[in-house]
């Protein structure tokens, strides 16, 4: 797509305030990154044009997924949006069907974390089926401000200070030691090679992908690297803070370390929490596979140990390219980073 301005003009009003906050006016750059500069296969976008212009979009965003011993092409169904005056008229189903046919023609699997409006059509008409349940975890930080917003009254100073002190994020003493990263060097390829065997089903997180996902994207992410006493890279974490109305909301977008390296996972979670707190976040959210005994079980334990708690769940759906692909929920490593909206 050469001219992305009409697409941006259609999509931006359909997003919430947090979406506008994180782009800081760089919408054209964002959509150029999202639709024009992705790694791997060319991006695929399906548009519906009505008498008044653009009325619907379905976009497939390329990923490479390590599934068992194979690296497969996958498409995340990202923007699934129809204009307010054209919903329930078959626009989404038509665009979705075209996108599914294109994905199947390339031998690629597709996956999506749908909302309540799009899920029925995906399941009933487009061949998607449940893959795994993804749970939202939340960690409050500035409790006094949360109470003010809910009650409309400022709590007693001593009480508010006590609550904020109780929920304050405590720094790890190390090792591992955390540093903020501006670039992804060769050591990140080494980290991916070290951890890939721990996770049977995971989006490839090599240096090329990380550079595209976090540096070429105009969103202002915080990337923390964890290193041991000898300076060896043990893992990384990614955070983001956005404005939503009167609230500052933080996201723990991703953590990657060896599957059983709980110390690194805890250190990175604390580091991202502190970073979000420094930027004024009142609560930090993240996503993790809900299934017990999954490959994310140690990570779940690490997150719970620093104060995260469950806040609900949603299903991830997929449309496998072959019938012999593994579908055990426990095998999948998924986080917010594997979906384009954050």
N, C-alpha and C positions, 0 to 999 in steps of 0.2 A: 504494500500500500504506500503510495507516494505521498499523498496529502492526508495527514491524520487529524487535521483540525476539525472536520465535521464529526468524526468519531469521538474526539475528546469533548466537543460541545454537547454531544448526545449523552455521553457516559457520566461526565462530572456531576451534573445536577442529580443523577440517580444515586450517587454515593452520599455518605454521611459526612458530618463535619470533620471527623477524624481523618478521613481520606484526604480532604482538602488541606488539613493541617500538615500532614506529613509530606505533601508535595510542594508546599510553599511556592505556588505559582508555576511550578515546572511541569505542568501537565503534558505539554507537547513532548518534552524530553522523556517523560515517563512512558508515554504511549509509543514513542519511537524505540525506547529500550524494550518495552514489552512485546511489541508486534514486529519490530523491524530488525532487532539485533540479537535475538536469542541464539544460544549455542545449539549445535546439532542440526536437525531438520528444520526446514523453513516453517515459520509459524503459519497457522491456518485460522482465518477469520471469516465467518459467514455473516453477511449483512442483509437485512430486509429493508427495502426502500419503498415508502408509501408516497402518496400525493404530496405530503408536506415534508418529505425528506426521510431521514433515517428513522426507523421505527423499532428495530430489533438487532441484537448482536449475540452471536455465540462465538467464542474464541477458544482455540486449542493452543495451549502453551507447551513447548517441547521440554521434555526431561529425558534423562537416561536413568533407567532403574536397574540395579543389580538384583536379579531374581534367581536365587539358587546360584548356579555357576555361570549364568549368562548375563550379558549387558543388553537390555532391550530398550527400544524406543517406546516412550510413553507420552501421552498428551494429557495434561491436566485441562479439564474444561473450566476455564476461568470465568470470563464475563458471560453470564447467562442472563441477559437483560432485555426486557421489552418495554416500550414506551407505555405510560399509564393508560392512554386511550386505546391501546391495541391488545391488551391482555385477554386471555381466554378466547382468542380467535384463531389459534393454530399457528401463530407466528413462531413461537419458540419451538414447537414440535417440528415444524418444517425445517428451520435452521439446524436444530439438533440432529435431525435425520441426515441432512447433508454432511454435517461435520462427522457423524459416526461412519458414514460411507467412505469419506475421505480417509479417516483414521484406519478403517479396516483395509482399504486399498493399499495402504503403506505397511500393513502387517503390524500395526502398533496397538498396544492396549491403551485404554483411556480410564481416567479416574476423576472423581469430583467430590467435593463436600458441598452438597446442595442445600438450598434453603427450603422452607416448607412449600413454597409455590412451585419450584421446579422438580422436586423429588418425585411426585406422582407420575409426571410425564416421562422422566428418565427411567423409572422402574417399569411402567406399564407399556410404554410405546417405543422406547429406544434401546432396550436390551441390557440396561445396567442392572446390576445386582449388588446386594450388600457385600462389602469387603471387611470392614471392621468398625467398631464403635470408638470414636475419638472423644476423650473426656477433656473438659475444660477444668483447669486448676487455677485457683486465685490465691494471691497472697496480699492482704492489706498491709499498708505501710503507715500512712498518715491517717490514723483512725479518727482523730479529733475532727479533721476536715470532712470525713465521710459522715460523721454524726451531725455536723452543722448542716450539711446539704439535706440530710434526711429529716431533721427536726426543725430546721430554720432557726435554731438557737445555738449560740456558742457555749460549749460546756464550761464548767468552772475551770479556771486556769490550772489549778493543781491537778484536777482530774484529767484534763486534756493532756497535760505534760506526762502524767503517769501512764496513760494509755499509749501515747506515742513512744515513750521509753520502752514499754513492754513489747511493742511490735517493731522496735528499731532493728535494723539489719546489722548483725555483728560480723565484722570482717574475719576472714580466715587468717590464721597466723602463718600458714605456709610451711614447707612447700606442699603443693605447687604454688608458684608465684604468678600473679596475673599482670599482664601488660596490655595496654590498648594498642591495637594494630591498625596501621594505615594502608598496608599492602599485604598481599598474600604471596609469600615467598615459596621457594621450592620445598621447604619443610612441610608445607600443607599437603603436597602430593605424598610425601612420606607418611604423614599422619593418616591420610585416606588409605594408603596401602596397608598400614598396620591395623586399622580398625575394620576394614571392609569384611574380613572373614568372620567378624563377630556377629554380623547382621545378615541373615539370609535374604531379606527383602528391604531395600533401602534406595532412595534416590542417590545417584553418584554425587559425592561431595568432594571432588578433586579441586585442584587449584583453579583450573579454567572455569569451572562452574561457580566457585565462590567469588571469583573476580566479577563474573557476569551478574550474579545474584545480588551482591552487596555493594560493589564499587561502581559499576556502570549504571546501576539503579540510582536515580536522584534522591531516593529516600535517605535520610540521615541516620543510618544504623550505627550502633556502638558495637564494635567487635573486640572481644577480650580473648587473649591467648593465655593458656596455662602451661608453664614450663617447670620442670623439676630442678633440683639443685645444680645439675650439670648444664642446664639451659636447653634440654631436649623438650620439644613440643609434645605435650600430653593431651591437649584438647583445646577447643575453642567454644565460646558462647557468643550469642548475638542478641542485642536488646534494642528496643525502640520505645520512644515516648511520644504520644500524640495528645492533642487537645480535643476534647469532646464536650462542648458546652462549657460548663464551669469546672469540669473535671479534667485532670491530667491522668491519662491511663498509660500504663507501661505494659510491654509485651516481652516475654522471654521467647524470642523467635526461634532459637535453635541452640542446642548443646550437642557437641560431638566429642566423645572420648571412648576408650575401650569399654566394652560392655559391663565389666565388673569393677571398673575404676571409680569407685564411689567417692573417694577423696577428691578426685579432680572434678567430678560432677557437682559435689557440694560446693567446692571453691568457686566454680564458674557460676553456679546459681546465686551464691551470695554476692559475687562480683557484679552480676547483672542487676540484682536487686538494689545494691548500693548505687549503681549508676543511675537506675531509674529514680531512686529516692532523691539523688542529687539534682535531677531534672524536674523534681516536683511531683512525681507520680504518687497518686494516693493508693492505687492498687496495681498489681502486676498479674497478668494472665498468661497462661501457656496451654498447649494442647499435648496430650499424650495418649497412647493406646490404652483403652480401659481394661482389656482382657488381662486377667491375672496370669502370672507365670509367663508373661511375654518377654521379648528381648529387651523391653524397656522397664522391666521390673526393678532393677537396681536403680535406674534413673528415677523412677517413681518414688522409691524409698528415699533417695537423696533429696528430692523436691519436698517431700512431706517433712523431712527433718529440718528444713529451713522455713517451714510455716505455710507451704501451699496446701490447699484443701479443695476437694471436689466441688464444682459449681454447675454440674449438668453435663450432657453429652449429646453428640450428633453422629450420624452414620456417614462414613465415607463409602461411596459406591464405585464400582468399577465395571468395565466392559473388557474382559480379557481377550487377547488376540488369538489364544489357543486354549483348548480345553485342558491341557496337561500342566498349566501353570499352577504353582502352589498357592493355595488360598487360606492357609492356616492363619487366623488372626494373630496368633502369638509370634509369628515370624516377622511381622512388619515393624519397621522403625519409621514413624511419621511424626513430624512436628509442624509448627506454623510455617516454617520455611518452605515446606513442600506445596504451599498454596499461595497463589499470587496476591491475595488481598491484603497481606500483612508484610 
